[in-house]
């Protein structure tokens, strides 16, 4: 790939900082084409999937979705056969992220972005864009990195034994062991058992730390499955992975980010 065809998408919710980054990139890399500036994480995902840029600059803290959440969603939904963008995270103070990025696939820059640091990032990006044989592995690299950036459940967390779900004018007590899977639906979570479905007023992000991660596995950004109920994991001809649950007819898709859970032991 030549430098004249390289396109970048910037996701930054602060207009002044977005403008400063655009100006700095145009100065340090005149041939780079800025395809657009997304003002939040949701727009970043939408525009990245539509434009398919070569480079993504993602602010870590954005409304709608964080940069890490946007990268995770893109890793799950990125079309097969299209090189995944090189990712640069932009952060003000996330020390945890900085430690993780030191020797990782993605790069990072600190706010306010300095020309000296950005110049090093530009050099790294240009070198990696030139490694055409390795670009096909970019998605696998970012998936591995994103897994390492998912914070563990807090130590000593009390795990739920029952789910309290409203059904009509009743509150139903659902034993967690009977849950087949949890599925995110906007601001709610659908609790699915063999014979019922119930909505609870919480988000999957809030629910996850309350579940035993030895029993409940996240297999997609919107799905957490009871591992004790998994019958088999099946890969189709295109490489897509799904899981079958005992006593349930519907198969559930497994995203790239969580496919490692089903590697052969």
Short mmCIF file of the C-alpha atoms (twelve columns), coordinates in Angstrom:
data_MODEL
# 
_entry.id   MODEL 
# 
loop_
_atom_site.group_PDB 
_atom_site.id 
_atom_site.type_symbol 
_atom_site.label_atom_id 
_atom_site.label_alt_id 
_atom_site.label_comp_id 
_atom_site.label_asym_id 
_atom_site.label_seq_id 
_atom_site.Cartn_x 
_atom_site.Cartn_y 
_atom_site.Cartn_z 
_atom_site.pdbx_PDB_model_num 
ATOM 1   C CA . UNK A 1   0.000   0.000   0.000  1 
ATOM 2   C CA . UNK A 2   1.350   3.398   -0.909 1 
ATOM 3   C CA . UNK A 3   1.120   6.330   1.443  1 
ATOM 4   C CA . UNK A 4   -1.096  8.231   -1.009 1 
ATOM 5   C CA . UNK A 5   -3.895  5.688   -0.513 1 
ATOM 6   C CA . UNK A 6   -3.795  5.533   3.287  1 
ATOM 7   C CA . UNK A 7   -6.993  6.723   4.977  1 
ATOM 8   C CA . UNK A 8   -7.583  7.454   8.665  1 
ATOM 9   C CA . UNK A 9   -10.714 7.920   10.774 1 
ATOM 10  C CA . UNK A 10  -10.518 9.914   14.014 1 
ATOM 11  C CA . UNK A 11  -12.961 9.374   16.885 1 
ATOM 12  C CA . UNK A 12  -12.783 12.221  19.401 1 
ATOM 13  C CA . UNK A 13  -15.649 13.915  21.228 1 
ATOM 14  C CA . UNK A 14  -13.775 17.152  22.015 1 
ATOM 15  C CA . UNK A 15  -13.755 19.291  18.838 1 
ATOM 16  C CA . UNK A 16  -10.674 21.294  19.822 1 
ATOM 17  C CA . UNK A 17  -8.617  18.150  20.423 1 
ATOM 18  C CA . UNK A 18  -9.935  16.529  17.240 1 
ATOM 19  C CA . UNK A 19  -8.931  19.605  15.239 1 
ATOM 20  C CA . UNK A 20  -5.474  19.652  16.857 1 
ATOM 21  C CA . UNK A 21  -4.936  15.980  15.990 1 
ATOM 22  C CA . UNK A 22  -6.027  16.532  12.381 1 
ATOM 23  C CA . UNK A 23  -3.666  19.491  12.030 1 
ATOM 24  C CA . UNK A 24  -0.749  17.591  13.560 1 
ATOM 25  C CA . UNK A 25  -1.297  14.581  11.306 1 
ATOM 26  C CA . UNK A 26  -1.514  16.752  8.197  1 
ATOM 27  C CA . UNK A 27  1.785   18.360  9.177  1 
ATOM 28  C CA . UNK A 28  3.608   15.090  9.982  1 
ATOM 29  C CA . UNK A 29  2.014   12.939  7.260  1 
ATOM 30  C CA . UNK A 30  0.778   15.166  4.404  1 
ATOM 31  C CA . UNK A 31  -0.216  12.198  2.234  1 
ATOM 32  C CA . UNK A 32  -2.550  10.766  4.882  1 
ATOM 33  C CA . UNK A 33  -6.224  11.210  4.004  1 
ATOM 34  C CA . UNK A 34  -8.491  11.996  6.974  1 
ATOM 35  C CA . UNK A 35  -11.740 10.266  6.015  1 
ATOM 36  C CA . UNK A 36  -13.722 11.816  8.830  1 
ATOM 37  C CA . UNK A 37  -14.024 12.698  12.511 1 
ATOM 38  C CA . UNK A 38  -16.568 10.791  14.607 1 
ATOM 39  C CA . UNK A 39  -17.843 12.633  17.672 1 
ATOM 40  C CA . UNK A 40  -18.637 9.566   19.817 1 
ATOM 41  C CA . UNK A 41  -18.069 5.829   20.045 1 
ATOM 42  C CA . UNK A 42  -21.323 4.853   18.348 1 
ATOM 43  C CA . UNK A 43  -20.534 7.048   15.341 1 
ATOM 44  C CA . UNK A 44  -16.979 5.672   15.282 1 
ATOM 45  C CA . UNK A 45  -18.259 2.125   14.832 1 
ATOM 46  C CA . UNK A 46  -20.809 3.148   12.202 1 
ATOM 47  C CA . UNK A 47  -18.365 5.209   10.159 1 
ATOM 48  C CA . UNK A 48  -15.512 2.724   10.439 1 
ATOM 49  C CA . UNK A 49  -17.703 -0.086  9.103  1 
ATOM 50  C CA . UNK A 50  -18.900 2.165   6.269  1 
ATOM 51  C CA . UNK A 51  -15.538 3.727   5.319  1 
ATOM 52  C CA . UNK A 52  -13.192 0.847   6.248  1 
ATOM 53  C CA . UNK A 53  -10.173 3.083   6.894  1 
ATOM 54  C CA . UNK A 54  -6.597  1.854   7.170  1 
ATOM 55  C CA . UNK A 55  -6.009  3.574   10.528 1 
ATOM 56  C CA . UNK A 56  -8.289  4.338   13.474 1 
ATOM 57  C CA . UNK A 57  -7.533  6.938   16.125 1 
ATOM 58  C CA . UNK A 58  -9.891  6.118   19.006 1 
ATOM 59  C CA . UNK A 59  -10.305 8.281   22.081 1 
ATOM 60  C CA . UNK A 60  -10.570 5.923   25.044 1 
ATOM 61  C CA . UNK A 61  -13.174 8.006   26.914 1 
ATOM 62  C CA . UNK A 62  -16.098 8.920   24.644 1 
ATOM 63  C CA . UNK A 63  -19.874 9.126   25.124 1 
ATOM 64  C CA . UNK A 64  -21.977 6.287   23.784 1 
ATOM 65  C CA . UNK A 65  -19.104 3.811   23.687 1 
ATOM 66  C CA . UNK A 66  -15.551 4.025   24.929 1 
ATOM 67  C CA . UNK A 67  -12.725 3.569   22.473 1 
ATOM 68  C CA . UNK A 68  -12.132 0.072   23.844 1 
ATOM 69  C CA . UNK A 69  -15.816 -0.837  23.435 1 
ATOM 70  C CA . UNK A 70  -15.819 0.554   19.898 1 
ATOM 71  C CA . UNK A 71  -12.716 -1.481  19.031 1 
ATOM 72  C CA . UNK A 72  -14.331 -4.590  20.490 1 
ATOM 73  C CA . UNK A 73  -17.502 -4.112  18.459 1 
ATOM 74  C CA . UNK A 74  -15.502 -3.515  15.295 1 
ATOM 75  C CA . UNK A 75  -13.428 -6.633  15.927 1 
ATOM 76  C CA . UNK A 76  -16.639 -8.630  16.197 1 
ATOM 77  C CA . UNK A 77  -18.387 -7.133  13.168 1 
ATOM 78  C CA . UNK A 78  -15.505 -6.460  10.767 1 
ATOM 79  C CA . UNK A 79  -16.176 -8.089  7.384  1 
ATOM 80  C CA . UNK A 80  -14.087 -11.104 6.454  1 
ATOM 81  C CA . UNK A 81  -11.497 -10.545 3.758  1 
ATOM 82  C CA . UNK A 82  -11.002 -6.836  4.558  1 
ATOM 83  C CA . UNK A 83  -7.811  -5.844  6.414  1 
ATOM 84  C CA . UNK A 84  -8.592  -4.596  9.910  1 
ATOM 85  C CA . UNK A 85  -7.404  -1.037  10.586 1 
ATOM 86  C CA . UNK A 86  -4.295  -0.247  12.571 1 
ATOM 87  C CA . UNK A 87  -5.566  1.138   15.865 1 
ATOM 88  C CA . UNK A 88  -4.173  4.051   17.870 1 
ATOM 89  C CA . UNK A 89  -5.822  4.757   21.224 1 
ATOM 90  C CA . UNK A 90  -5.820  8.343   22.472 1 
ATOM 91  C CA . UNK A 91  -5.890  8.743   26.245 1 
ATOM 92  C CA . UNK A 92  -5.457  11.428  28.878 1 
ATOM 93  C CA . UNK A 93  -4.496  9.407   31.933 1 
ATOM 94  C CA . UNK A 94  -5.359  5.721   31.589 1 
ATOM 95  C CA . UNK A 95  -2.224  4.175   33.129 1 
ATOM 96  C CA . UNK A 96  -3.667  0.684   32.885 1 
ATOM 97  C CA . UNK A 97  -4.067  1.116   29.136 1 
ATOM 98  C CA . UNK A 98  -0.579  2.553   28.762 1 
ATOM 99  C CA . UNK A 99  0.993   -0.479  30.426 1 
ATOM 100 C CA . UNK A 100 -1.009  -2.824  28.201 1 
ATOM 101 C CA . UNK A 101 -0.068  -0.941  25.030 1 
ATOM 102 C CA . UNK A 102 3.681   -0.807  25.664 1 
ATOM 103 C CA . UNK A 103 4.436   -3.945  23.623 1 
ATOM 104 C CA . UNK A 104 1.086   -4.565  21.964 1 
ATOM 105 C CA . UNK A 105 -0.437  -4.470  18.506 1 
ATOM 106 C CA . UNK A 106 -2.127  -1.113  18.944 1 
ATOM 107 C CA . UNK A 107 -0.303  2.114   19.636 1 
ATOM 108 C CA . UNK A 108 -1.325  4.953   21.923 1 
ATOM 109 C CA . UNK A 109 -0.828  8.687   22.231 1 
ATOM 110 C CA . UNK A 110 -1.393  10.908  25.248 1 
ATOM 111 C CA . UNK A 111 -3.548  14.022  25.419 1 
ATOM 112 C CA . UNK A 112 -2.609  16.720  24.703 1 
ATOM 113 C CA . UNK A 113 -0.941  15.082  21.723 1 
ATOM 114 C CA . UNK A 114 2.656   16.209  21.240 1 
ATOM 115 C CA . UNK A 115 4.231   16.333  17.796 1 
ATOM 116 C CA . UNK A 116 7.274   14.394  19.049 1 
ATOM 117 C CA . UNK A 117 5.189   11.455  20.303 1 
ATOM 118 C CA . UNK A 118 2.854   11.541  17.320 1 
ATOM 119 C CA . UNK A 119 5.845   11.489  14.969 1 
ATOM 120 C CA . UNK A 120 6.932   8.168   16.509 1 
ATOM 121 C CA . UNK A 121 3.415   6.821   16.093 1 
ATOM 122 C CA . UNK A 122 3.339   7.896   12.442 1 
ATOM 123 C CA . UNK A 123 6.643   6.113   11.823 1 
ATOM 124 C CA . UNK A 124 5.317   2.933   13.430 1 
ATOM 125 C CA . UNK A 125 2.119   3.090   11.383 1 
ATOM 126 C CA . UNK A 126 3.980   3.629   8.125  1 
ATOM 127 C CA . UNK A 127 6.259   0.687   8.859  1 
ATOM 128 C CA . UNK A 128 3.368   -1.616  9.686  1 
ATOM 129 C CA . UNK A 129 1.369   -0.543  6.641  1 
ATOM 130 C CA . UNK A 130 4.367   -1.527  4.544  1 
ATOM 131 C CA . UNK A 131 4.311   -5.054  5.960  1 
ATOM 132 C CA . UNK A 132 1.591   -6.202  3.617  1 
ATOM 133 C CA . UNK A 133 1.980   -9.892  4.433  1 
ATOM 134 C CA . UNK A 134 1.276   -9.186  8.111  1 
ATOM 135 C CA . UNK A 135 -1.749  -6.923  7.573  1 
ATOM 136 C CA . UNK A 136 -3.958  -9.970  7.262  1 
ATOM 137 C CA . UNK A 137 -3.082  -10.822 10.875 1 
ATOM 138 C CA . UNK A 138 -4.034  -7.404  12.233 1 
ATOM 139 C CA . UNK A 139 -7.502  -8.497  13.337 1 
ATOM 140 C CA . UNK A 140 -6.083  -11.456 15.268 1 
ATOM 141 C CA . UNK A 141 -3.566  -9.166  16.970 1 
ATOM 142 C CA . UNK A 142 -6.130  -6.602  18.055 1 
ATOM 143 C CA . UNK A 143 -8.465  -9.359  19.274 1 
ATOM 144 C CA . UNK A 144 -5.675  -10.784 21.442 1 
ATOM 145 C CA . UNK A 145 -4.918  -7.330  22.797 1 
ATOM 146 C CA . UNK A 146 -8.524  -6.452  23.547 1 
ATOM 147 C CA . UNK A 147 -8.843  -9.668  25.554 1 
ATOM 148 C CA . UNK A 148 -5.891  -8.562  27.663 1 
ATOM 149 C CA . UNK A 149 -7.526  -5.166  28.273 1 
ATOM 150 C CA . UNK A 150 -10.796 -6.560  29.654 1 
ATOM 151 C CA . UNK A 151 -10.606 -5.896  33.396 1 
ATOM 152 C CA . UNK A 152 -11.092 -8.939  35.652 1 
ATOM 153 C CA . UNK A 153 -14.079 -9.228  37.963 1 
ATOM 154 C CA . UNK A 154 -13.400 -7.598  41.323 1 
ATOM 155 C CA . UNK A 155 -11.984 -9.992  43.916 1 
ATOM 156 C CA . UNK A 156 -14.428 -11.070 46.593 1 
ATOM 157 C CA . UNK A 157 -17.520 -10.264 44.537 1 
ATOM 158 C CA . UNK A 158 -20.641 -12.052 45.809 1 
ATOM 159 C CA . UNK A 159 -22.166 -13.968 42.928 1 
ATOM 160 C CA . UNK A 160 -25.882 -13.924 42.290 1 
ATOM 161 C CA . UNK A 161 -27.892 -17.011 43.220 1 
ATOM 162 C CA . UNK A 162 -31.230 -15.715 41.932 1 
ATOM 163 C CA . UNK A 163 -32.389 -13.230 39.324 1 
ATOM 164 C CA . UNK A 164 -35.390 -11.077 40.309 1 
ATOM 165 C CA . UNK A 165 -37.406 -10.420 37.146 1 
ATOM 166 C CA . UNK A 166 -40.755 -8.692  36.761 1 
ATOM 167 C CA . UNK A 167 -43.391 -10.759 34.979 1 
ATOM 168 C CA . UNK A 168 -46.665 -8.842  34.801 1 
ATOM 169 C CA . UNK A 169 -47.518 -7.803  38.375 1 
ATOM 170 C CA . UNK A 170 -45.271 -10.482 39.882 1 
ATOM 171 C CA . UNK A 171 -41.575 -10.653 40.722 1 
ATOM 172 C CA . UNK A 172 -40.248 -13.983 39.576 1 
ATOM 173 C CA . UNK A 173 -37.227 -15.495 41.352 1 
ATOM 174 C CA . UNK A 174 -35.131 -17.302 38.721 1 
ATOM 175 C CA . UNK A 175 -32.318 -19.540 40.016 1 
ATOM 176 C CA . UNK A 176 -29.139 -18.509 38.221 1 
ATOM 177 C CA . UNK A 177 -28.306 -22.177 37.607 1 
ATOM 178 C CA . UNK A 178 -31.454 -22.461 35.445 1 
ATOM 179 C CA . UNK A 179 -30.471 -19.574 33.159 1 
ATOM 180 C CA . UNK A 180 -29.406 -20.672 29.679 1 
ATOM 181 C CA . UNK A 181 -28.050 -17.272 28.688 1 
ATOM 182 C CA . UNK A 182 -28.340 -13.520 29.199 1 
ATOM 183 C CA . UNK A 183 -28.859 -11.318 26.151 1 
ATOM 184 C CA . UNK A 184 -28.470 -7.532  26.046 1 
ATOM 185 C CA . UNK A 185 -31.412 -5.597  24.573 1 
ATOM 186 C CA . UNK A 186 -30.846 -1.838  24.693 1 
ATOM 187 C CA . UNK A 187 -31.023 -0.839  28.390 1 
ATOM 188 C CA . UNK A 188 -32.331 -4.216  29.519 1 
ATOM 189 C CA . UNK A 189 -31.130 -7.791  29.707 1 
ATOM 190 C CA . UNK A 190 -33.234 -10.724 28.535 1 
ATOM 191 C CA . UNK A 191 -32.934 -13.697 30.912 1 
ATOM 192 C CA . UNK A 192 -33.529 -16.889 28.943 1 
ATOM 193 C CA . UNK A 193 -34.347 -20.251 30.522 1 
ATOM 194 C CA . UNK A 194 -35.603 -23.444 28.880 1 
ATOM 195 C CA . UNK A 195 -39.236 -22.388 29.271 1 
ATOM 196 C CA . UNK A 196 -39.280 -18.608 29.664 1 
ATOM 197 C CA . UNK A 197 -37.787 -15.219 28.843 1 
ATOM 198 C CA . UNK A 198 -37.803 -12.272 31.262 1 
ATOM 199 C CA . UNK A 199 -36.450 -8.724  31.044 1 
ATOM 200 C CA . UNK A 200 -34.503 -7.175  33.900 1 
ATOM 201 C CA . UNK A 201 -33.740 -3.471  34.267 1 
ATOM 202 C CA . UNK A 202 -29.972 -3.590  34.194 1 
ATOM 203 C CA . UNK A 203 -27.204 -3.583  31.624 1 
ATOM 204 C CA . UNK A 204 -25.007 -6.536  30.763 1 
ATOM 205 C CA . UNK A 205 -21.987 -4.499  31.921 1 
ATOM 206 C CA . UNK A 206 -23.559 -4.121  35.376 1 
ATOM 207 C CA . UNK A 207 -24.639 -7.753  35.517 1 
ATOM 208 C CA . UNK A 208 -21.372 -9.399  34.474 1 
ATOM 209 C CA . UNK A 209 -19.368 -8.738  37.684 1 
ATOM 210 C CA . UNK A 210 -22.187 -10.356 39.694 1 
ATOM 211 C CA . UNK A 211 -21.929 -13.646 37.787 1 
ATOM 212 C CA . UNK A 212 -19.430 -16.446 38.414 1 
ATOM 213 C CA . UNK A 213 -17.127 -16.244 35.379 1 
ATOM 214 C CA . UNK A 214 -16.266 -19.924 35.789 1 
ATOM 215 C CA . UNK A 215 -19.891 -20.747 34.964 1 
ATOM 216 C CA . UNK A 216 -21.034 -17.818 32.819 1 
ATOM 217 C CA . UNK A 217 -18.974 -17.092 29.738 1 
ATOM 218 C CA . UNK A 218 -19.316 -14.010 27.596 1 
ATOM 219 C CA . UNK A 219 -19.367 -15.255 23.994 1 
ATOM 220 C CA . UNK A 220 -20.418 -12.016 22.303 1 
ATOM 221 C CA . UNK A 221 -20.608 -8.380  23.380 1 
ATOM 222 C CA . UNK A 222 -24.351 -8.898  23.974 1 
ATOM 223 C CA . UNK A 223 -24.462 -12.540 25.112 1 
ATOM 224 C CA . UNK A 224 -23.382 -14.368 28.267 1 
ATOM 225 C CA . UNK A 225 -24.013 -18.097 28.276 1 
ATOM 226 C CA . UNK A 226 -24.227 -20.699 31.042 1 
ATOM 227 C CA . UNK A 227 -21.234 -22.906 30.230 1 
ATOM 228 C CA . UNK A 228 -22.843 -25.844 32.047 1 
ATOM 229 C CA . UNK A 229 -25.597 -25.802 29.428 1 
ATOM 230 C CA . UNK A 230 -23.319 -25.815 26.365 1 
ATOM 231 C CA . UNK A 231 -23.656 -29.007 24.353 1 
ATOM 232 C CA . UNK A 232 -21.241 -28.213 21.497 1 
ATOM 233 C CA . UNK A 233 -19.467 -25.466 19.611 1 
ATOM 234 C CA . UNK A 234 -19.821 -25.705 15.830 1 
ATOM 235 C CA . UNK A 235 -17.789 -23.960 13.140 1 
ATOM 236 C CA . UNK A 236 -19.407 -23.585 9.715  1 
ATOM 237 C CA . UNK A 237 -17.721 -23.571 6.300  1 
ATOM 238 C CA . UNK A 238 -17.041 -19.831 6.507  1 
ATOM 239 C CA . UNK A 239 -15.346 -20.167 9.896  1 
ATOM 240 C CA . UNK A 240 -18.220 -18.682 11.934 1 
ATOM 241 C CA . UNK A 241 -18.567 -20.261 15.368 1 
ATOM 242 C CA . UNK A 242 -21.852 -20.949 17.158 1 
ATOM 243 C CA . UNK A 243 -22.776 -22.834 20.325 1 
ATOM 244 C CA . UNK A 244 -25.637 -25.255 20.885 1 
ATOM 245 C CA . UNK A 245 -27.296 -25.448 24.298 1 
ATOM 246 C CA . UNK A 246 -28.888 -28.547 25.812 1 
ATOM 247 C CA . UNK A 247 -32.661 -28.452 25.565 1 
ATOM 248 C CA . UNK A 248 -32.707 -25.333 23.383 1 
ATOM 249 C CA . UNK A 249 -33.171 -25.149 19.630 1 
ATOM 250 C CA . UNK A 250 -31.520 -21.798 18.873 1 
ATOM 251 C CA . UNK A 251 -27.771 -21.618 18.229 1 
ATOM 252 C CA . UNK A 252 -25.881 -18.608 19.602 1 
ATOM 253 C CA . UNK A 253 -23.115 -16.863 17.644 1 
ATOM 254 C CA . UNK A 254 -19.630 -16.588 19.141 1 
ATOM 255 C CA . UNK A 255 -17.655 -13.464 18.247 1 
ATOM 256 C CA . UNK A 256 -13.991 -13.446 17.271 1 
ATOM 257 C CA . UNK A 257 -13.095 -11.911 20.605 1 
ATOM 258 C CA . UNK A 258 -14.315 -14.942 22.547 1 
ATOM 259 C CA . UNK A 259 -13.624 -17.785 20.113 1 
ATOM 260 C CA . UNK A 260 -10.543 -18.754 22.161 1 
ATOM 261 C CA . UNK A 261 -12.889 -20.181 24.815 1 
ATOM 262 C CA . UNK A 262 -13.630 -23.073 22.463 1 
ATOM 263 C CA . UNK A 263 -10.148 -24.022 21.365 1 
ATOM 264 C CA . UNK A 264 -9.409  -27.722 21.721 1 
ATOM 265 C CA . UNK A 265 -7.756  -28.605 25.014 1 
# 
